[in-house]
Structures are given as C-alpha cells and as structure tokens.
Amino acid sequence: MFHIVLVEPEIPANTGNISRTCAVTGASLHLVRPLGFSTDDAHLKRAGLDYWHALDLHYYDSFDALRAAHPDARYWYATTHAAHSYADTSFRDGDFLVFGKETAGLPKALLAENAAQCIRIPMGGGLRSLNLSNAVAVVLYEALRQGGFVGLE
C-alpha cells in the first residue's frame, strides 16, 4: 500500500479527485492542515463520488506531526524543481508520496533538507505544472506499476 500526502491542499475538487484515486487503488490519503476548504464541502464530496467509505483517510495538524507518526517511512517529495524524474525512482510498498498545495507546492526548506528524495514529472512547453490530482495519479500509478499492481484487477 502506498500513502498519498497532501500538504495544505487548497482546492476541494482536487482533493476529492485524489480521494477517489486513493480509494480505487488502496492507497491511504493523509491531509496536512491547514486545508483550504471544509471537509464538508460539496465540491469535495462530489469529486470523490460515493467512494468515501472505501478511503483510508488521516488528518495531521502539521507535516512534522505526520513524520512523527511515521518515523521509519520513506518519503518522496514531488516538485517541479527536482533533478530526478519519478520514472527513475524505485518505489517500495509503504512509501509516502508527498505533494504540496496547488499555488505554492511544498515549502522550500522541506525540499532543501530532502533534496535526494525529491522527484519531478517531466514537462515541456515552459509551463509550470500539472493539475495536482493528475500529478498524484501519474506518480501513484508508476509506483503501483513497479509493484506489479498487486491487489488490483
């Protein structure tokens, strides 16, 4: 099982879409506050459809609290500023895939202290980034592919 971490997500529809992706893949979803929306938000619920019952969902008041709860985990930090592609990364069951908020990404200090674990999705055209829910799906499905899609049909 993989773990998706959203640090301070801002857009409810993105988090709803990501929750649906997590539910259908068996990945856990970890949300780090503050959230840019209420978890009762209609857009969040609509994007997640009726998959909420199948979602393994966890909340944390800070990223430090998440790391304290999972001190032995391997963390991969998605950023457009990484030197290494996600496709060149060897993922393992239990890895935490960490994504930042839509408008700013992950904090620069966090990226700097974890530079060897930073990964990027190659993009062209001089454009900034993919939609957060698309980026999560791209990286998660590569991790699942590497593991042989165990448990998925």
DSSP file (Angstrom, degrees, kcal/mol; ACC not computed):
  #  RESIDUE AA STRUCTURE BP1 BP2  ACC     N-H-->O    O-->H-N    N-H-->O    O-->H-N    TCO  KAPPA ALPHA  PHI   PSI    X-CA   Y-CA   Z-CA
    1    1 A M              0   0    0      0, 0.0    93,-1.8     0, 0.0     2,-0.2   0.000 360.0 360.0 360.0 138.8    0.0    0.0    0.0
    2    2 A F        -     0   0    0     91,-0.2    26,-2.4    23,-0.2     2,-0.5  -0.676 360.0-135.8-103.6 162.8    1.2    3.5   -0.8
    3    3 A H  E     -ab  28  96A   0     92,-2.3    94,-3.4    -2,-0.2     2,-0.5  -0.979   8.2-156.6-122.9 126.3    0.5    6.7    1.1
    4    4 A I  E     -ab  29  97A   0     24,-3.2    26,-3.2    -2,-0.5     2,-0.5  -0.900  11.1-164.8-101.7 127.9   -0.5   10.0   -0.6
    5    5 A V  E     -ab  30  98A   0     92,-2.9    94,-2.7    -2,-0.5     2,-0.6  -0.961   6.3-167.4-116.0 125.5    0.2   13.1    1.4
    6    6 A L  E     -ab  31  99A   0     24,-2.8    26,-2.8    -2,-0.5     2,-0.8  -0.957  11.4-153.0-111.3 115.0   -1.3   16.4    0.6
    7    7 A V  E    S-a   32   0A   0     92,-2.9    94,-0.3    -2,-0.6    26,-0.1  -0.799  73.6 -26.3 -92.9 111.5    0.3   19.3    2.4
    8    8 A E  S    S-     0   0    0     24,-2.2    -1,-0.2    -2,-0.8    94,-0.2   0.902  80.2-160.8  54.1  52.5   -2.1   22.2    2.8
    9    9 A P        -     0   0    0      0, 0.0    27,-2.9     0, 0.0    28,-0.2  -0.304  10.7-170.5 -62.5 148.5   -4.3   21.4   -0.2
   10   10 A E        +     0   0    0     25,-0.2    91,-0.1     1,-0.2    -2,-0.0   0.692  60.1  67.6-113.7 -26.6   -6.4   24.4   -1.3
   11   11 A I     >  -     0   0    0      1,-0.2     4,-1.8    26,-0.1     3,-0.5  -0.876  60.9-155.9-109.7 116.0   -8.9   23.2   -3.9
   12   12 A P  H  > S+     0   0    0      0, 0.0     4,-2.7     0, 0.0     5,-0.2   0.864  92.4  56.3 -59.6 -38.2  -11.7   20.8   -2.8
   13   13 A A  H  > S+     0   0    0      1,-0.2     4,-2.5     2,-0.2     5,-0.2   0.885 106.4  50.8 -64.2 -36.5  -12.3   19.2   -6.2
   14   14 A N  H  > S+     0   0    0     -3,-0.5     4,-2.7     2,-0.2    -1,-0.2   0.945 112.0  46.2 -62.9 -47.4   -8.6   18.2   -6.4
   15   15 A T  H  X S+     0   0    0     -4,-1.8     4,-2.4     1,-0.2    -2,-0.2   0.882 112.0  52.3 -64.1 -37.3   -8.7   16.6   -3.0
   16   16 A G  H  X S+     0   0    0     -4,-2.7     4,-1.8    -5,-0.2    -1,-0.2   0.924 110.7  46.8 -62.8 -44.5  -12.0   14.9   -3.9
   17   17 A N  H  X S+     0   0    0     -4,-2.5     4,-2.1     1,-0.2    -2,-0.2   0.909 112.8  49.7 -63.0 -42.1  -10.5   13.5   -7.1
   18   18 A I  H  X S+     0   0    0     -4,-2.7     4,-2.7     1,-0.2    -2,-0.2   0.878 107.1  54.8 -65.5 -37.8   -7.4   12.3   -5.3
   19   19 A S  H  X S+     0   0    0     -4,-2.4     4,-2.5     1,-0.2    -1,-0.2   0.893 107.9  49.9 -62.7 -38.0   -9.5   10.7   -2.6
   20   20 A R  H  X S+     0   0    0     -4,-1.8     4,-2.2     2,-0.2    -2,-0.2   0.919 110.2  49.7 -65.9 -43.2  -11.3    8.7   -5.4
   21   21 A T  H  X S+     0   0    0     -4,-2.1     4,-1.2     1,-0.2     6,-0.3   0.913 112.3  48.6 -60.5 -43.2   -7.9    7.7   -6.9
   22   22 A C  H  X>S+     0   0    0     -4,-2.7     4,-1.6     1,-0.2     5,-1.3   0.923 109.6  52.2 -62.9 -44.2   -6.7    6.5   -3.4
   23   23 A A  H  <5S+     0   0    0     -4,-2.5     3,-0.2     1,-0.2    -2,-0.2   0.909 111.4  45.2 -60.3 -43.5   -9.9    4.6   -2.8
   24   24 A V  H  <5S+     0   0    0     -4,-2.2    -1,-0.2     1,-0.2    -2,-0.2   0.687 119.7  41.0 -78.2 -16.0   -9.7    2.6   -6.1
   25   25 A T  H  <5S-     0   0    0     -4,-1.2    -1,-0.2    -3,-0.4    -2,-0.2   0.538 107.8-117.6-104.8  -9.5   -6.0    1.9   -5.6
   26   26 A G  T  <5 +     0   0    0     -4,-1.6     2,-0.2     1,-0.3    -3,-0.2   0.599  63.8 146.2  81.8  10.9   -6.0    1.1   -1.9
   27   27 A A      < -     0   0    0     -5,-1.3    29,-0.5    -6,-0.3    -1,-0.3  -0.551  48.5-122.4 -79.5 146.3   -3.7    4.0   -1.1
   28   28 A S  E     -ac   3  56A   0    -26,-2.4   -24,-3.2    -2,-0.2     2,-0.5  -0.628  19.7-141.3 -83.1 147.4   -4.0    5.9    2.1
   29   29 A L  E     -ac   4  57A   0     27,-2.9    29,-2.4    -2,-0.3     2,-0.5  -0.956  14.4-169.8-114.3 126.9   -4.7    9.6    2.0
   30   30 A H  E     -ac   5  58A   0    -26,-3.2   -24,-2.8    -2,-0.5     2,-0.5  -0.970   4.8-162.0-117.9 120.6   -3.0   11.9    4.5
   31   31 A L  E     -ac   6  59A   0     27,-3.0    29,-2.1    -2,-0.5     2,-0.6  -0.904   3.8-155.7-107.8 126.0   -4.1   15.5    4.7
   32   32 A V  E     -ac   7  60A   0    -26,-2.8   -24,-2.2    -2,-0.5    29,-0.2  -0.893  34.6 -91.3-103.9 122.0   -1.9   18.1    6.4
   33   33 A R  S    S+     0   0    0     27,-2.9    30,-0.1    -2,-0.6     2,-0.1  -0.312  93.9  64.0 -74.3 157.9   -3.7   21.1    7.8
   34   34 A P        -     0   0    0      0, 0.0     2,-0.3     0, 0.0    -2,-0.1   0.430  69.5-164.3 -79.7 146.3   -4.5   23.9    7.2
   35   35 A L        -     0   0    0      2,-0.1   -25,-0.2   -27,-0.1    -2,-0.1  -0.724  22.6-134.3 -93.3 147.2   -6.9   22.8    4.5
   36   36 A G  S    S+     0   0    0    -27,-2.9     2,-0.3    -2,-0.3   -26,-0.1   0.183  86.6  29.2 -85.6  18.4   -8.2   25.5    2.1
   37   37 A F  S    S-     0   0    0    -28,-0.2     2,-0.3   -26,-0.1    -2,-0.1  -0.966  89.3 -91.6-163.2 167.1  -11.7   24.1    2.4
   38   38 A S    >   -     0   0    0     -2,-0.3     3,-2.0     1,-0.1     6,-0.2  -0.700  29.6-129.4 -87.0 143.7  -14.1   22.4    4.8
   39   39 A T  T 3  S+     0   0    0     -2,-0.3    -1,-0.1     1,-0.3     0, 0.0   0.545 111.1  62.1 -71.7  -3.6  -14.2   18.6    4.6
   40   40 A D  T 3  S+     0   0    0      4,-0.1    -1,-0.3     5,-0.0     5,-0.0   0.401  76.4 134.0 -93.7   0.2  -18.0   19.0    4.4
   41   41 A D    <>  -     0   0    0     -3,-2.0     4,-2.2     1,-0.1     5,-0.2  -0.239  57.6-139.3 -56.3 132.1  -17.5   21.0    1.1
   42   42 A A  H  > S+     0   0    0      1,-0.2     4,-2.7     2,-0.2     5,-0.2   0.845 102.5  55.0 -63.0 -35.9  -20.0   19.8   -1.6
   43   43 A H  H  > S+     0   0    0      2,-0.2     4,-2.2     1,-0.2    -1,-0.2   0.895 108.3  49.3 -65.5 -39.3  -17.3   20.0   -4.3
   44   44 A L  H  > S+     0   0    0     -6,-0.2     4,-1.6     2,-0.2    -2,-0.2   0.949 114.4  44.2 -62.0 -50.3  -15.0   17.7   -2.3
   45   45 A K  H  < S+     0   0    0     -4,-2.2     4,-0.5     1,-0.2    -2,-0.2   0.894 113.2  50.8 -64.3 -41.3  -17.8   15.2   -1.7
   46   46 A R  H >< S+     0   0    0     -4,-2.7     3,-1.0     1,-0.2    -1,-0.2   0.912 109.2  50.2 -65.0 -42.5  -19.0   15.3   -5.4
   47   47 A A  H 3< S+     0   0    0     -4,-2.2    -1,-0.2     1,-0.3    -2,-0.2   0.845 112.0  48.1 -65.6 -32.7  -15.5   14.8   -6.8
   48   48 A G  T >< S-     0   0    0     -4,-1.6     3,-1.8     1,-0.2    -1,-0.3   0.518  94.3-167.0 -83.2  -4.9  -15.0   11.8   -4.5
   49   49 A L  T <   -     0   0    0     -3,-1.0     3,-0.4    -4,-0.5    -1,-0.2  -0.190  60.0 -32.6  51.0-137.9  -18.4   10.4   -5.5
   50   50 A D  T 3  S+     0   0    0      1,-0.2     3,-0.3    -3,-0.1    -1,-0.2  -0.086 113.7  99.6-103.6  35.7  -19.6    7.6   -3.3
   51   51 A Y    X   +     0   0    0     -3,-1.8     3,-1.7     1,-0.2     4,-0.3   0.430  47.0  99.7 -97.6  -1.8  -16.1    6.3   -2.6
   52   52 A W  G >  S+     0   0    0     -3,-0.4     3,-1.4     1,-0.3    -1,-0.2   0.832  76.3  59.6 -59.2 -34.3  -15.6    7.9    0.8
   53   53 A H  G 3  S+     0   0    0     -3,-0.3    -1,-0.3     1,-0.3    -2,-0.1   0.754 106.1  49.1 -65.7 -22.7  -16.5    4.7    2.6
   54   54 A A  G <  S+     0   0    0     -3,-1.7     2,-0.4    -4,-0.1    -1,-0.3   0.381  90.6 105.0 -96.5   3.1  -13.6    2.9    0.9
   55   55 A L    <   -     0   0    0     -3,-1.4     2,-1.0    -4,-0.3   -27,-0.1  -0.716  61.7-147.4 -94.3 131.9  -11.0    5.6    1.7
   56   56 A D  E     -c   28   0A   0    -29,-0.5   -27,-2.9    -2,-0.4     2,-0.4  -0.841  35.1-179.0 -92.4  99.3   -8.3    5.3    4.4
   57   57 A L  E     +c   29   0A   0     -2,-1.0     2,-0.3   -29,-0.2   -27,-0.2  -0.858  13.9 179.3-115.4 135.1   -8.1    8.9    5.4
   58   58 A H  E     -c   30   0A   0    -29,-2.4   -27,-3.0    -2,-0.4     2,-0.4  -0.975  11.4-153.3-134.2 146.1   -5.9   10.6    8.1
   59   59 A Y  E     -c   31   0A   0     -2,-0.3     2,-0.3   -29,-0.2   -27,-0.2  -0.922  10.2-176.0-120.6 145.9   -5.5   14.2    9.2
   60   60 A Y  E     -c   32   0A   0    -29,-2.1   -27,-2.9    -2,-0.4     3,-0.1  -0.984  28.3-140.5-138.3 148.5   -2.5   15.9   10.8
   61   61 A D  S    S+     0   0    0     -2,-0.3     2,-0.3   -29,-0.2   -29,-0.1   0.628  88.5   4.0 -83.2 -13.8   -2.0   19.4   12.2
   62   62 A S  S  > S-     0   0    0      1,-0.1     4,-1.5   -55,-0.0    -1,-0.2  -0.980  71.4-111.1-160.0 163.7    1.5   19.7   10.6
   63   63 A F  H  > S+     0   0    0     -2,-0.3     4,-2.5     1,-0.2     5,-0.2   0.859 118.5  58.5 -68.5 -33.8    3.9   17.8    8.4
   64   64 A D  H  > S+     0   0    0      1,-0.2     4,-2.3     2,-0.2    -1,-0.2   0.878 103.3  52.8 -61.2 -37.0    6.1   17.3   11.5
   65   65 A A  H  > S+     0   0    0      2,-0.2     4,-1.7     1,-0.2    -1,-0.2   0.890 108.5  50.0 -65.8 -38.8    3.2   15.5   13.2
   66   66 A L  H  X S+     0   0    0     -4,-1.5     4,-1.2     2,-0.2    -2,-0.2   0.943 112.0  47.1 -63.3 -47.5    2.8   13.2   10.2
   67   67 A R  H  < S+     0   0    0     -4,-2.5    -2,-0.2     1,-0.2     6,-0.2   0.869 110.0  53.5 -63.4 -35.6    6.6   12.4   10.2
   68   68 A A  H  < S+     0   0    0     -4,-2.3    -1,-0.2     1,-0.2    -2,-0.2   0.863 108.9  49.5 -65.9 -34.5    6.4   11.8   13.9
   69   69 A A  H  < S+     0   0    0     -4,-1.7    -1,-0.2     1,-0.3    -2,-0.2   0.733 124.9  29.3 -74.5 -22.6    3.6    9.3   13.4
   70   70 A H  S >< S+     0   0    0     -4,-1.2     3,-1.2    -3,-0.2    -1,-0.3  -0.509  72.0 156.7-134.7  63.9    5.5    7.5   10.7
   71   71 A P  T 3  S+     0   0    0      0, 0.0    -1,-0.1     0, 0.0    -3,-0.1   0.742  73.5  47.9 -69.3 -23.7    9.2    8.0   11.6
   72   72 A D  T 3  S+     0   0    0      2,-0.1     2,-0.1    -5,-0.0    -5,-0.0   0.364  88.0 113.5 -98.3   5.6   10.5    4.9    9.7
   73   73 A A    <   -     0   0    0     -3,-1.2     2,-0.5    -6,-0.2    22,-0.1  -0.337  67.6-121.4 -76.4 156.9    8.7    5.6    6.4
   74   74 A R        -     0   0    0     20,-0.2    22,-2.9    18,-0.1     2,-0.4  -0.866  29.8-157.9 -95.3 133.1   10.4    6.5    3.1
   75   75 A Y  E     -d   96   0A   0     -2,-0.5     2,-0.4    20,-0.2    22,-0.2  -0.927  11.1-166.6-116.6 136.2    9.2    9.9    1.8
   76   76 A W  E     -d   97   0A   0     20,-2.7    22,-3.4    -2,-0.4     2,-0.6  -0.991  13.2-150.3-120.3 130.0    9.3   11.1   -1.8
   77   77 A Y  E     -de  98 118A   0     40,-2.4    42,-2.7    -2,-0.4     2,-0.4  -0.889   6.2-145.4-109.3 115.1    8.6   14.8   -2.4
   78   78 A A  E     + e   0 119A   0     20,-2.9    22,-0.4    -2,-0.6     2,-0.3  -0.658  35.5 147.2 -82.7 127.0    7.0   15.9   -5.7
   79   79 A T    >   -     0   0    0     40,-2.7     3,-1.1    -2,-0.4    42,-0.1  -0.986  55.1-129.3-156.4 148.3    8.3   19.2   -7.0
   80   80 A T  T 3  S+     0   0    0     -2,-0.3    40,-0.1     1,-0.2    43,-0.1   0.596 107.5  63.3 -72.8  -9.0    8.9   20.8  -10.4
   81   81 A H  T 3  S+     0   0    0     38,-0.1    -1,-0.2     2,-0.0    39,-0.1   0.339  76.2 116.5 -98.9   5.3   12.4   21.7   -9.1
   82   82 A A    <   -     0   0    0     -3,-1.1    37,-0.1    37,-0.2    34,-0.1  -0.382  59.3-144.2 -76.6 153.3   13.8   18.2   -8.6
   83   83 A A  S    S+     0   0    0     32,-0.3     2,-0.4    35,-0.2    -1,-0.1   0.745  81.2  65.5 -82.9 -26.3   16.7   16.9  -10.5
   84   84 A H  E    S-f  119   0A   0     34,-0.6    36,-1.9     2,-0.0     2,-0.2  -0.801  78.4-127.5-108.3 140.5   15.3   13.3  -10.8
   85   85 A S  E >   -f  120   0A   0     -2,-0.4     3,-1.3    34,-0.2    36,-0.2  -0.497  19.5-125.3 -77.6 148.1   12.2   12.1  -12.6
   86   86 A Y  G >  S+     0   0    0     34,-2.5     3,-1.4     1,-0.2    -1,-0.1   0.814 111.6  63.9 -58.8 -30.3    9.6   10.0  -10.8
   87   87 A A  G 3  S+     0   0    0     33,-0.3    -1,-0.2     1,-0.3    34,-0.1   0.673  99.4  52.5 -71.7 -17.0   10.1    7.4  -13.6
   88   88 A D  G <  S+     0   0    0     -3,-1.3     2,-0.4     2,-0.1    -1,-0.3   0.275  91.4 100.5 -98.4   9.4   13.7    6.9  -12.4
   89   89 A T    <   -     0   0    0     -3,-1.4     2,-0.9    -4,-0.1    30,-0.0  -0.776  68.3-139.1 -99.2 137.7   12.7    6.3   -8.8
   90   90 A S        -     0   0    0     -2,-0.4     2,-0.2    56,-0.0    53,-0.1  -0.830  26.7-161.2 -96.2 101.4   12.4    2.8   -7.3
   91   91 A F        -     0   0    0     -2,-0.9     2,-0.3    51,-0.1     3,-0.0  -0.494   3.4-158.6 -82.3 152.0    9.3    2.9   -5.2
   92   92 A R    >   -     0   0    0     -2,-0.2     3,-2.2   -18,-0.1   -18,-0.1  -0.950  33.1 -86.6-129.0 150.8    8.6    0.4   -2.5
   93   93 A D  T 3  S+     0   0    0     -2,-0.3   -91,-0.2     1,-0.3    51,-0.0  -0.277 115.8  29.7 -50.8 133.3    5.4   -0.7   -0.8
   94   94 A G  T 3  S+     0   0    0    -93,-1.8    -1,-0.3     1,-0.3   -20,-0.2   0.337  84.6 146.0  95.0  -6.5    4.7    1.6    2.1
   95   95 A D    <   -     0   0    0     -3,-2.2   -92,-2.3   -22,-0.1     2,-0.5  -0.285  45.7-132.1 -63.7 149.5    6.3    4.7    0.6
   96   96 A F  E     -bd   3  75A   0    -22,-2.9   -20,-2.7   -94,-0.2     2,-0.6  -0.925  13.7-157.6-103.8 123.1    4.8    8.1    1.3
   97   97 A L  E     -bd   4  76A   0    -94,-3.4   -92,-2.9    -2,-0.5     2,-0.4  -0.912  15.2-156.9-104.9 114.3    4.3   10.3   -1.9
   98   98 A V  E     +bd   5  77A   0    -22,-3.4   -20,-2.9    -2,-0.6     2,-0.4  -0.801  14.0 179.9-107.5 130.1    4.2   13.9   -0.8
   99   99 A F  E     -b    6   0A   0    -94,-2.7   -92,-2.9    -2,-0.4   -20,-0.1  -0.958  16.4-137.3-128.5 144.0    2.6   16.7   -2.7
  100  100 A G        -     0   0    0    -22,-0.4     6,-0.3    -2,-0.4   -92,-0.1  -0.282  38.8 -67.3 -93.7 179.9    2.3   20.4   -1.9
  101  101 A K  B  >  -G  105   0B   0      4,-1.2     4,-2.7   -94,-0.3     3,-0.5  -0.269  47.8-111.2 -68.9 155.9   -0.5   22.9   -2.2
  102  102 A E  T  4 S+     0   0    0      1,-0.2    -1,-0.1     2,-0.2    -2,-0.1   0.827 110.8  41.5 -58.8 -39.3   -1.7   24.0   -5.6
  103  103 A T  T  4 S+     0   0    0      1,-0.1    -1,-0.2     2,-0.1    -2,-0.0   0.703 132.9  12.9 -87.1 -19.7   -0.5   27.6   -5.6
  104  104 A A  T  4 S-     0   0    0     -3,-0.5    -2,-0.2     1,-0.2    -1,-0.1   0.503  84.9-144.9-136.4  -8.3    2.9   27.1   -4.0
  105  105 A G  B  <  -G  101   0B   0     -4,-2.7    -4,-1.2   -98,-0.1    -1,-0.2  -0.384  57.7 -19.6  71.6-154.5    4.0   23.5   -3.9
  106  106 A L  S    S-     0   0    0    -28,-0.3    -6,-0.1    -6,-0.3     5,-0.0  -0.551  84.1 -85.6 -87.3 153.9    6.0   22.2   -0.9
  107  107 A P     >  -     0   0    0      0, 0.0     4,-2.0     0, 0.0     3,-0.3  -0.309  33.4-129.0 -59.3 139.2    7.9   24.5    1.4
  108  108 A K  H  > S+     0   0    0      1,-0.2     4,-2.7     2,-0.2     5,-0.2   0.861 107.6  55.3 -58.9 -38.4   11.4   25.3    0.1
  109  109 A A  H  > S+     0   0    0      1,-0.2     4,-2.2     2,-0.2    -1,-0.2   0.902 107.1  50.0 -63.7 -40.6   13.0   24.4    3.4
  110  110 A L  H  > S+     0   0    0     -3,-0.3     4,-0.7     2,-0.2    -1,-0.2   0.909 112.8  46.9 -63.2 -42.7   11.4   20.9    3.3
  111  111 A L  H >< S+     0   0    0     -4,-2.0     3,-0.7     1,-0.2    -2,-0.2   0.905 110.9  52.3 -65.7 -41.9   12.6   20.4   -0.3
  112  112 A A  H >< S+     0   0    0     -4,-2.7     3,-1.0     1,-0.2    -2,-0.2   0.898 109.8  47.4 -63.3 -41.3   16.1   21.6    0.6
  113  113 A E  H 3< S+     0   0    0     -4,-2.2    -1,-0.2     1,-0.2    -2,-0.2   0.610 121.6  37.6 -77.6  -9.5   16.5   19.2    3.5
  114  114 A N  T X< S+     0   0    0     -3,-0.7     3,-2.0    -4,-0.7    -1,-0.2  -0.076  72.2 136.5-127.9  33.1   15.2   16.3    1.4
  115  115 A A  G X   +     0   0    0     -3,-1.0     3,-1.4     1,-0.3   -32,-0.3   0.819  69.9  57.6 -55.1 -36.8   16.8   17.0   -2.0
  116  116 A A  G 3  S+     0   0    0      1,-0.3    -1,-0.3    -4,-0.1    -2,-0.1   0.702 108.8  47.0 -69.5 -18.1   17.8   13.4   -2.6
  117  117 A Q  G <  S+     0   0    0     -3,-2.0   -40,-2.4    -6,-0.2     2,-0.4   0.208  86.2 113.8-107.1  13.6   14.2   12.3   -2.2
  118  118 A C  E <   -e   77   0A   0     -3,-1.4   -34,-0.6   -42,-0.2     2,-0.3  -0.709  43.2-176.4 -88.3 136.5   12.7   15.0   -4.5
  119  119 A I  E     -ef  78  84A   0    -42,-2.7   -40,-2.7    -2,-0.4     2,-0.3  -0.926   6.8-161.2-131.0 154.6   11.1   13.8   -7.7
  120  120 A R  E     - f   0  85A   0    -36,-1.9   -34,-2.5    -2,-0.3   -33,-0.3  -0.917  21.2-125.9-132.9 159.8    9.6   15.6  -10.7
  121  121 A I        -     0   0    0     -2,-0.3     9,-0.1   -36,-0.2   -36,-0.1  -0.940  39.9-117.1-100.7 119.8    7.2   14.8  -13.6
  122  122 A P        +     0   0    0      0, 0.0     2,-0.3     0, 0.0   -42,-0.0  -0.332  42.6 174.1 -60.4 136.0    8.9   15.8  -16.8
  123  123 A M        -     0   0    0    -43,-0.1     2,-0.2     4,-0.1     3,-0.2  -0.976  13.0-160.3-142.1 152.5    7.0   18.6  -18.6
  124  124 A G    >   +     0   0    0     -2,-0.3     3,-1.1     1,-0.1     0, 0.0  -0.565  59.2  64.8-120.5-173.5    7.6   20.7  -21.7
  125  125 A G  T 3  S-     0   0    0      1,-0.2    -1,-0.1    -2,-0.2     3,-0.1   0.521 108.1 -86.5  78.0   5.8    6.4   23.9  -23.2
  126  126 A G  T 3  S+     0   0    0      1,-0.2    -1,-0.2    -3,-0.2     2,-0.2   0.681  85.7 145.4  68.7  15.6    7.8   26.1  -20.5
  127  127 A L    <   -     0   0    0     -3,-1.1    -1,-0.2     1,-0.1     3,-0.1  -0.543  52.2-125.8 -90.1 157.8    4.6   25.6  -18.4
  128  128 A R        -     0   0    0      1,-0.2     2,-0.3    -2,-0.2    -1,-0.1   0.939  62.8 -41.4 -73.1 -53.6    4.7   25.4  -14.7
  129  129 A S        -     0   0    0    -49,-0.0    -1,-0.2     0, 0.0     2,-0.1  -0.991  49.9 -92.1-168.7 167.9    2.9   22.2  -13.6
  130  130 A L        -     0   0    0     -2,-0.3     2,-0.1     1,-0.1    -9,-0.0  -0.444  59.2 -81.2 -82.2 164.6    0.2   19.7  -14.0
  131  131 A N     >  -     0   0    0     -2,-0.1     4,-2.5     1,-0.1     3,-0.3  -0.435  45.3-117.2 -60.4 143.1   -3.1   19.8  -12.0
  132  132 A L  H  > S+     0   0    0      1,-0.2     4,-2.5     2,-0.2     5,-0.2   0.888 113.2  50.6 -56.2 -44.8   -2.5   18.3   -8.5
  133  133 A S  H  > S+     0   0    0      1,-0.2     4,-1.8     2,-0.2    -1,-0.2   0.865 111.8  48.7 -66.4 -33.1   -4.9   15.4   -9.0
  134  134 A N  H  > S+     0   0    0     -3,-0.3     4,-2.5     2,-0.2    -2,-0.2   0.914 110.2  51.3 -68.6 -42.6   -3.3   14.5  -12.3
  135  135 A A  H  X S+     0   0    0     -4,-2.5     4,-2.2     1,-0.2     5,-0.3   0.911 109.5  49.9 -61.2 -43.3    0.2   14.7  -10.8
  136  136 A V  H  X S+     0   0    0     -4,-2.5     4,-2.9     1,-0.2     5,-0.3   0.933 111.5  49.0 -60.2 -45.7   -0.8   12.4   -7.9
  137  137 A A  H  X S+     0   0    0     -4,-1.8     4,-2.4    -5,-0.2     5,-0.2   0.909 109.9  51.6 -62.1 -43.0   -2.3    9.9  -10.3
  138  138 A V  H  X S+     0   0    0     -4,-2.5     4,-1.3     2,-0.2    -1,-0.2   0.950 116.7  38.2 -59.0 -51.2    0.8    9.9  -12.6
  139  139 A V  H  X S+     0   0    0     -4,-2.2     4,-2.2     2,-0.2    -2,-0.2   0.917 116.4  50.9 -70.5 -44.0    3.2    9.2   -9.7
  140  140 A L  H  X S+     0   0    0     -4,-2.9     4,-2.6    -5,-0.3    -1,-0.2   0.920 109.6  50.0 -61.2 -44.1    1.0    6.8   -7.8
  141  141 A Y  H  X S+     0   0    0     -4,-2.4     4,-2.3    -5,-0.3    -1,-0.2   0.817 108.5  52.9 -68.8 -28.3    0.3    4.6  -10.9
  142  142 A E  H  X S+     0   0    0     -4,-1.3     4,-2.5    -5,-0.2    -1,-0.2   0.924 110.2  48.2 -67.6 -43.2    4.0    4.4  -11.6
  143  143 A A  H  X S+     0   0    0     -4,-2.2     4,-1.4     1,-0.2    -2,-0.2   0.922 113.7  47.1 -60.9 -43.5    4.6    3.2   -8.0
  144  144 A L  H  <>S+     0   0    0     -4,-2.6     5,-2.9     2,-0.2     6,-0.3   0.892 110.1  53.2 -65.3 -39.6    1.8    0.7   -8.4
  145  145 A R  H ><5S+     0   0    0     -4,-2.3     3,-1.9     1,-0.2    -2,-0.2   0.925 106.1  52.9 -60.9 -44.9    3.2   -0.5  -11.8
  146  146 A Q  H 3<5S+     0   0    0     -4,-2.5    -1,-0.2     1,-0.3    -2,-0.2   0.841 109.0  50.6 -60.2 -32.6    6.6   -1.1  -10.3
  147  147 A G  T ><5S-     0   0    0     -4,-1.4     3,-0.6    -5,-0.2    -1,-0.3   0.357 120.8-108.4 -87.0   5.6    4.9   -3.3   -7.7
  148  148 A G  T < 5 -     0   0    0     -3,-1.9    -3,-0.2     1,-0.2     3,-0.1   0.688  54.0 -82.3  78.7  18.1    3.0   -5.3  -10.3
  149  149 A F  T > < -     0   0    0     -5,-2.9     3,-2.2     1,-0.2    -1,-0.2   0.853  65.5-165.6  53.3  38.0   -0.3   -3.8   -9.4
  150  150 A V  T <   +     0   0    0     -3,-0.6    -1,-0.2    -6,-0.3     3,-0.1  -0.307  69.4  14.3 -57.3 131.3   -0.7   -6.2   -6.5
  151  151 A G  T 3  S+     0   0    0      1,-0.3     2,-0.4    -3,-0.1    -1,-0.3   0.369 106.7 103.0  84.7  -4.2   -4.2   -6.3   -5.3
  152  152 A L    <         0   0    0     -3,-2.2    -1,-0.3    -4,-0.1  -127,-0.1  -0.850 360.0 360.0-111.1 148.8   -5.7   -4.5   -8.3
  153  153 A E              0   0    0     -2,-0.4    -1,-0.1    -3,-0.1    -3,-0.1   0.460 360.0 360.0 -84.6 360.0   -7.5   -6.2  -11.1
